[in-house]
Amino acid sequence: MVRTEENQEGHRKEANHFLGSKTLLSPLLSRLAHRSLAPWRAVYLSLRFAVLAGLLLTTACGPSVNRYLLIEQSLAAGDAKQADAIVQQAEKSYGEKSRLLYGMDRGMTLQLAGDYQQSNAVLEQAEEEVDRLYTRTIRSEAAAFLTNDNALFYEGDSYEHVMINVVKALNYAAQGQLQDALVEARRIDHRLNVLTDRIKDKAGYREDGFARYLTGILYEAADDVNDAFIAYRKAYDAYEANRSWAHTPVPAQLRADLLRTAEALHFTNEFEEYRRLFPDTVWQTSAAQRGLAQVVLISYNGRAPYKEDRFLDLPISLDALQLVLLNRGFSQSSNRYQNRGVDSVLYGLNGRVVRVALPRLIPQKTQVPVEQLTLVSETGRQVKVSSELGQNISALADKSLSDRLPGIAVKAVARAAAKFAMAEGATRGAQQAAGKDAAPWVGLIVSLLTKGLAVASEEADKRSWQTLPDEIHIARAWVEPGQYTASVQLIGRGSGPAAESRRTLTLAPGQTAVMIQRVIQ
């Protein structure tokens, strides 16, 4: 969701208008408060509390400067350190409820800035936060039920938990710390095994082809061919099982990996089965690759999807239905937060509209479907390989939200109904306390405040790990040991021959070098 400073200024004007309304009400409320009748004091205190609570909630629900837009601008300019500085400076704005989200965002920007050690330190804390958040507090649940799910600690989606370990493993691999990378590979294996045991729906996210594929690459780099074959096999099965919703075909290189490792282990049955399944796959034996060095390119392409509110206004009378239809016809402004302020007043005055907020996913697809990795040796020999889609983050996010949406909807409807019932009770109580003569206008004021507040406070939980890319591409090349100039050319819309990065690699026999790049378009 794009939250701009213009929207923020609009929200401040709304708040000032609300404060102005409070100022206008103050003389009236003060006269009521000094009456000798106790009921009037109760009405005054109720209204004062409602105004203050309304100001607090509308301020909390209002827009903020979109840090992700600033991060993307820095990354597009090739300034990953500035992107990391933006996340670091925004730490307080994340809030205590989103400590995990801050850790994931910071871990990613630190990786892109090349500070792999600090990235892993931050992500280690994020992983500990994931484990800690399995225990929820009753207080947080109660606050969320009275307002919205943003009052809860952000626990992250399952695929985000796996990605924490994936990013950590890549950090270690990029530093050449293979044994530490293998520790993360085992953590990935454990996390996915637990997920498979917990999620019984075979169509759900319970396995991760890319994460398994990465662990296979790391095991093979450490010359653990047996574990590499197991990981490659699980990766293949995961890609096949998730194909319908992940939209990620089995990488051609993975097919070659299965043939190579099965042949090296003398797994005759498995080897013959994969030869039958992959008759057109070109591959080399392990013996032919012995002594060669390997270069692995990981390319983060595009921007992760974001979430925005989808409001469902449910009328419970014919007049309310007409108001909702009329309001939807006139509410075409691009300023969502200004619209919400108007909705709060209109629906508060009508008193017969219940608002439910659900999240919806907005994709931001990459315009670069493939990269070409070129390695040029000192003698001028060239090796060129094309990248393949390894992970579709947007598809994972969509699947995660789709699986959780029925539960989110049930909870949102129950919460909206409870807030409406409380507002209705407060309105009737205030009318009874005010007496017969004042009941109509007191009821109108209390209804405006309490039911308007119920509408204003309804907001979906739109938090997600937005510093992730839309897609992760992978390319692998085996070359003779030596010094190489490595360049990556982007191929696709919005890119051309100039869209190229270069670096120098010195490769020893058997070494695996990992290159990580970020592509915003």
C-alpha positions in Angstrom: 0.0 0.0 0.0 1.4 3.4 -0.9 1.2 5.8 2.0 2.4 9.3 1.2 3.1 12.5 3.1 0.1 14.0 1.3 -2.1 11.4 2.9 -0.5 12.0 6.3 -1.2 15.8 6.0 -4.8 15.0 5.1 -5.1 12.8 8.2 -3.7 15.7 10.4 -6.4 18.0 9.0 -9.0 15.3 9.9 -7.7 15.1 13.4 -7.7 18.9 13.7 -11.3 18.9 12.5 -12.2 16.3 15.1 -10.4 18.3 17.8 -12.4 21.3 16.6 -15.6 19.3 17.1 -14.5 18.4 20.6 -13.9 22.1 21.3 -17.4 23.0 20.1 -18.9 20.3 22.3 -17.0 21.3 25.4 -19.3 24.2 26.5 -22.3 22.0 26.1 -20.7 19.1 27.9 -19.5 21.3 30.7 -23.0 22.7 31.3 -24.2 19.1 31.4 -21.5 18.1 33.9 -22.4 20.8 36.4 -26.0 19.9 36.5 -27.0 18.5 39.9 -28.3 15.3 38.3 -25.8 12.4 38.4 -27.0 10.9 35.0 -25.8 14.0 33.2 -22.3 13.6 34.7 -22.3 10.0 33.4 -23.2 11.2 30.0 -20.5 13.8 30.1 -17.8 11.4 31.2 -18.9 8.8 28.5 -18.8 11.4 25.7 -15.4 12.8 26.9 -14.0 9.3 27.0 -15.4 8.5 23.6 -13.9 11.6 22.0 -10.4 11.0 23.5 -10.5 7.3 22.5 -11.6 8.3 19.0 -8.8 10.7 18.6 -6.3 8.1 19.8 -7.6 5.3 17.5 -7.9 7.5 14.4 -4.4 8.7 15.0 -3.1 5.2 15.4 -4.9 4.0 12.3 -3.8 6.8 10.1 -1.3 6.8 7.3 2.5 7.1 7.8 5.3 7.8 5.4 5.8 4.7 3.2 9.2 3.5 4.3 9.1 0.8 1.7 8.8 3.3 -1.1 11.9 5.0 0.2 13.7 1.7 0.5 12.9 0.8 -3.1 14.1 4.1 -4.4 17.4 3.6 -2.6 17.8 0.1 -4.0 16.9 1.2 -7.5 19.7 3.8 -7.2 22.1 1.0 -6.2 22.4 2.4 -2.7 21.7 -0.6 -0.4 23.4 1.1 2.6 20.9 3.9 2.4 18.0 1.4 2.2 19.3 -0.2 5.4 19.7 3.2 7.1 16.0 3.9 6.3 14.9 0.7 8.0 17.2 1.4 11.0 15.9 4.9 11.4 12.3 3.6 11.3 12.8 1.1 14.1 10.6 3.0 16.5 7.8 3.4 13.9 7.6 -0.3 13.6 6.4 -0.5 17.2 6.7 -3.2 19.8 4.1 -5.3 18.0 6.1 -5.5 14.9 9.6 -6.4 16.2 9.7 -9.5 14.1 8.9 -7.5 11.0 11.6 -5.0 11.7 14.1 -7.8 12.2 13.2 -9.4 8.9 13.3 -6.1 7.0 16.6 -5.1 8.5 18.2 -8.6 7.9 17.4 -8.3 4.2 18.7 -4.8 3.7 21.8 -5.6 5.6 22.4 -8.6 3.3 21.9 -6.4 0.3 24.4 -3.9 1.7 26.9 -6.7 2.0 27.0 -6.7 5.8 26.4 -10.4 6.0 27.6 -10.9 9.6 25.3 -8.2 11.0 22.4 -9.4 8.8 22.7 -12.8 10.5 22.9 -11.3 13.9 19.6 -9.5 13.3 17.9 -12.5 11.7 19.0 -14.7 14.6 17.0 -12.4 16.9 14.1 -12.5 14.5 14.2 -16.3 14.6 14.1 -16.2 18.4 11.1 -13.8 18.2 9.3 -16.4 16.0 9.7 -19.0 18.7 8.7 -16.7 21.4 5.5 -15.5 19.7 4.0 -19.0 19.7 2.7 -18.0 23.2 0.2 -15.1 22.8 -0.9 -12.8 25.6 -4.6 -12.6 26.5 -4.3 -8.8 26.8 -3.2 -8.5 23.1 -6.0 -10.8 21.9 -8.6 -8.7 23.9 -7.2 -5.4 22.5 -7.3 -6.8 18.9 -10.9 -7.9 19.4 -11.9 -4.4 20.5 -10.0 -2.6 17.7 -8.2 -4.6 15.0 -5.5 -7.3 14.4 -2.8 -4.6 14.3 -3.0 -4.7 18.1 -1.5 -8.2 18.0 2.2 -9.1 17.7 3.1 -9.8 14.1 4.0 -13.5 14.0 4.8 -13.8 10.3 3.7 -16.4 7.8 5.2 -19.8 7.6 7.0 -19.1 4.3 8.6 -16.0 6.0 9.9 -18.1 8.8 11.6 -20.4 6.2 12.9 -17.4 4.4 14.7 -16.2 7.5 16.8 -19.3 7.5 17.2 -19.1 3.7 18.6 -15.6 3.9 20.9 -16.6 6.8 22.2 -19.6 4.8 22.9 -17.4 1.8 24.8 -14.9 4.1 27.1 -17.6 5.3 27.6 -19.0 1.8 28.4 -15.6 0.4 31.2 -15.3 3.0 32.5 -18.7 2.2 31.5 -20.1 5.6 30.1 -23.3 4.3 29.9 -25.2 7.6 27.8 -22.4 9.1 25.6 -22.4 6.0 25.0 -26.1 6.6 23.8 -25.4 10.1 21.1 -23.2 8.5 20.4 -25.9 5.9 19.6 -28.3 8.8 17.4 -25.7 10.4 15.5 -25.3 7.2 15.1 -29.1 7.0 13.8 -29.2 10.6 11.4 -26.3 10.1 9.9 -27.8 6.9 9.6 -31.3 8.6 7.7 -29.7 11.5 5.5 -27.8 9.0 4.8 -31.0 7.0 3.7 -32.7 10.2 1.5 -29.8 11.3 -0.2 -29.0 8.0 -2.3 -32.0 6.9 -3.7 -30.3 3.8 -1.4 -31.5 1.0 -2.5 -28.6 -1.1 -1.2 -26.1 1.5 2.2 -24.6 2.1 4.0 -27.4 3.9 7.1 -27.8 1.7 9.3 -25.4 -0.1 11.0 -26.3 -3.4 13.5 -23.4 -3.4 14.5 -23.8 0.2 15.1 -27.6 -0.3 17.0 -26.9 -3.5 19.3 -24.4 -1.7 20.1 -27.0 1.0 20.9 -29.5 -1.7 23.4 -27.1 -3.3 25.0 -26.5 0.1 25.3 -30.2 0.9 26.8 -30.9 -2.5 29.3 -28.0 -2.1 30.4 -29.7 1.1 30.8 -33.0 -0.7 27.9 -34.6 1.1 26.4 -36.1 -2.0 23.9 -38.4 -0.1 22.3 -35.5 1.8 22.4 -33.4 -1.4 20.5 -36.1 -3.3 17.9 -36.3 -0.6 17.4 -32.5 -0.6 17.3 -32.4 -4.4 14.6 -35.1 -4.4 12.5 -33.3 -1.8 12.9 -30.1 -3.8 11.7 -31.8 -7.0 8.7 -33.3 -5.1 7.9 -29.9 -3.6 8.0 -28.1 -6.9 5.7 -30.7 -8.4 3.3 -30.7 -5.4 3.0 -26.9 -5.4 2.9 -26.3 -9.1 -0.8 -25.5 -9.3 -0.6 -22.5 -7.0 3.2 -21.7 -6.8 3.4 -21.2 -10.6 7.0 -22.4 -10.5 8.1 -25.2 -12.7 10.9 -27.6 -11.8 14.2 -25.9 -12.7 16.0 -27.7 -15.5 19.2 -27.5 -13.5 17.5 -29.4 -10.6 16.8 -32.3 -13.0 20.5 -32.4 -14.0 21.4 -32.4 -10.2 19.1 -35.4 -9.6 20.7 -37.4 -12.4 24.2 -36.5 -11.4 23.9 -37.3 -7.7 21.8 -40.5 -8.3 24.5 -41.7 -10.7 27.3 -40.8 -8.2 25.6 -42.7 -5.4 24.9 -45.7 -7.7 21.2 -45.4 -7.0 20.3 -47.4 -10.2 16.6 -47.5 -9.7 16.3 -43.8 -9.0 18.7 -42.9 -11.8 16.7 -44.9 -14.3 13.5 -43.4 -13.1 14.8 -39.8 -13.5 16.2 -40.7 -16.9 12.7 -41.7 -17.9 11.2 -38.5 -16.5 13.9 -36.2 -17.9 14.8 -37.6 -21.3 15.9 -34.2 -22.8 17.9 -33.0 -19.8 21.6 -32.3 -20.5 23.8 -33.2 -17.6 27.4 -34.0 -16.5 28.6 -36.8 -14.2 30.2 -36.0 -10.9 33.5 -37.4 -12.3 33.4 -34.9 -15.1 32.8 -32.0 -12.7 35.5 -33.1 -10.2 38.0 -30.3 -9.6 35.8 -27.6 -11.1 34.7 -24.5 -9.3 31.0 -23.4 -9.1 29.4 -20.0 -9.3 25.8 -19.6 -7.9 23.9 -16.5 -8.8 20.9 -15.6 -6.6 18.9 -12.7 -8.0 16.1 -11.0 -6.1 13.8 -9.6 -8.7 10.9 -7.2 -8.4 9.0 -6.2 -5.2 7.0 -8.3 -2.9 3.2 -7.8 -2.9 1.7 -5.6 -0.4 -1.7 -5.6 1.3 -4.5 -3.1 1.4 -7.9 -2.8 3.1 -11.0 -4.2 1.5 -13.9 -2.7 3.4 -17.3 -4.5 3.5 -20.0 -2.2 4.7 -22.9 -4.3 5.9 -26.2 -2.3 6.3 -28.8 -3.6 8.7 -31.7 -1.4 7.6 -33.1 -0.2 4.3 -32.0 3.4 5.0 -28.5 2.1 5.8 -28.4 0.2 2.5 -29.3 3.4 0.6 -26.6 5.3 2.4 -24.0 2.7 1.7 -24.8 2.6 -2.0 -24.9 6.4 -2.2 -21.6 6.7 -0.3 -19.9 4.1 -2.5 -21.0 6.1 -5.5 -19.5 9.4 -4.3 -16.4 8.0 -2.5 -14.1 8.0 -5.5 -11.3 10.0 -4.0 -7.8 8.6 -4.1 -7.3 9.6 -0.4 -8.5 6.5 1.4 -7.9 8.0 4.8 -10.1 11.0 4.0 -12.8 8.6 2.8 -12.6 6.7 6.0 -13.1 9.9 8.0 -16.2 10.7 6.0 -17.5 7.1 6.3 -17.0 7.2 10.1 -19.2 10.4 10.4 -21.9 9.2 7.9 -22.2 5.7 9.4 -22.0 7.0 12.9 -24.9 9.3 12.3 -26.9 6.6 10.6 -26.0 4.1 13.3 -27.1 1.0 11.3 -23.9 0.1 9.3 -21.4 -2.5 10.4 -18.0 -2.3 8.7 -15.7 -5.3 8.2 -12.1 -4.9 7.0 -10.3 -7.7 5.2 -6.8 -7.7 3.7 -6.3 -8.1 0.0 -3.0 -8.7 -1.8 -1.7 -6.3 -4.5 1.0 -7.9 -6.6 4.0 -6.0 -8.0 5.4 -8.4 -10.6 8.9 -8.1 -11.9 9.6 -7.1 -15.4 12.8 -9.1 -15.6 12.1 -12.8 -16.3 15.6 -14.0 -16.7 19.3 -13.0 -16.3 22.4 -14.1 -18.2 25.5 -14.9 -16.1 28.7 -14.5 -18.1 32.1 -15.7 -16.7 35.2 -14.6 -18.7 38.5 -16.1 -17.8 41.9 -14.4 -18.0 42.5 -16.2 -21.3 39.2 -14.9 -22.7 37.2 -18.1 -22.4 33.5 -17.4 -21.8 30.9 -19.4 -20.0 27.3 -18.3 -20.2 24.3 -19.6 -18.3 20.7 -18.3 -18.0 18.9 -18.0 -14.7 15.7 -19.9 -13.8 12.8 -19.1 -11.5 13.5 -20.6 -8.2 10.9 -19.1 -5.9 7.7 -17.1 -6.5 7.3 -15.0 -3.3 4.1 -13.4 -4.5 2.5 -16.8 -5.1 3.6 -17.9 -1.5 2.1 -14.7 -0.1 -1.1 -15.2 -2.0 -1.4 -18.8 -0.9 -0.8 -17.9 2.7 -3.4 -15.2 2.7 -6.0 -17.4 0.8 -5.6 -20.2 3.4 -6.0 -17.8 6.3 -8.7 -15.6 4.9 -11.7 -17.7 6.1 -10.5 -17.5 9.6 -9.7 -13.8 9.3 -13.2 -13.1 7.9 -15.0 -15.0 10.7 -12.9 -13.1 13.3 -13.5 -9.8 11.6 -17.3 -10.2 11.4 -17.4 -11.3 15.1 -15.3 -8.3 16.1 -17.4 -5.8 14.1 -20.6 -7.2 15.5 -19.2 -7.0 19.1 -18.2 -3.3 18.5 -21.6 -2.5 17.1 -23.3 -4.1 20.1 -21.2 -2.2 22.5 -21.8 1.0 20.7 -25.6 0.3 20.7 -25.5 -0.4 24.4 -23.6 2.8 25.1 -26.1 4.8 23.0 -29.1 3.4 24.8 -27.5 3.8 28.2 -26.7 7.4 27.5 -30.3 8.1 26.3 -31.7 6.6 29.5 -29.4 8.6 31.6 -30.2 11.8 29.8 -33.9 11.5 30.3 -36.9 11.9 27.9 -36.3 15.4 26.8 -32.6 15.2 26.0 -32.6 11.6 24.9 -32.8 12.2 21.1 -29.9 14.5 20.7 -27.7 12.8 23.4 -28.4 9.5 21.6 -27.4 11.1 18.3 -24.1 12.4 19.7 -23.2 9.2 21.5 -24.1 7.1 18.4 -22.0 9.4 16.2 -19.0 8.9 18.5 -19.3 5.2 19.4 -20.5 3.8 16.1 -18.3 6.2 14.2 -15.4 5.0 16.3 -16.3 1.4 15.5 -16.1 2.1 11.8 -12.9 4.2 12.1 -11.1 1.5 14.1 -11.8 -1.3 11.7 -8.7 -2.0 9.7 -7.1 -5.2 8.4 -3.7 -6.4 9.4 -1.6 -5.4 6.3 1.8 -6.2 7.7 4.2 -8.5 5.7 7.9 -8.9 4.9 8.0 -6.3 2.1 11.7 -6.1 1.6 11.5 -9.6 0.0 11.4 -9.6 -3.8 8.6 -10.8 -6.1 10.7 -13.7 -7.4 14.1 -15.3 -6.7 16.1 -16.5 -9.7 19.0 -18.9 -9.6 21.8 -19.7 -12.0 24.7 -22.2 -11.6 27.9 -22.4 -13.6 30.8 -24.9 -13.3 34.2 -23.6 -14.5 37.9 -24.4 -14.4 39.7 -22.8 -11.3 41.1 -19.4 -12.0 40.3 -15.7 -12.1 37.1 -14.6 -13.8 35.2 -11.4 -14.6 31.6 -12.2 -13.7 28.8 -10.1 -15.2 25.0 -10.3 -15.1 22.8 -9.0 -17.8 19.1 -8.5 -17.2 16.8 -9.7 -20.0 13.3 -8.6 -20.3 11.1 -5.5 -20.3 12.6 -2.4 -18.8 16.2 -3.7 -19.2 18.8 -3.8 -21.9 22.5 -4.3 -22.6 23.4 -1.5 -20.1 21.6 -3.3 -17.2 24.6 -5.2 -16.2 26.7 -5.7 -13.1 30.4 -6.9 -12.9 32.7 -8.3 -10.3 36.0 -10.3 -10.2 36.1 -13.8 -8.8 39.1 -15.9 -7.9 38.0 -19.5 -7.8 39.8 -22.5 -6.3 39.2 -26.1 -7.2 36.0 -27.4 -5.7 35.0 -23.9 -4.4 31.4 -22.6 -4.6 31.1 -18.8 -4.9 27.7 -17.2 -4.2 26.7 -14.0 -5.8 23.6 -12.1 -4.6 22.0 -9.2 -6.5 18.9 -7.1 -6.1 16.8 -6.1 -9.2 14.0 -3.7 -8.4 12.2 -3.6 -11.8 
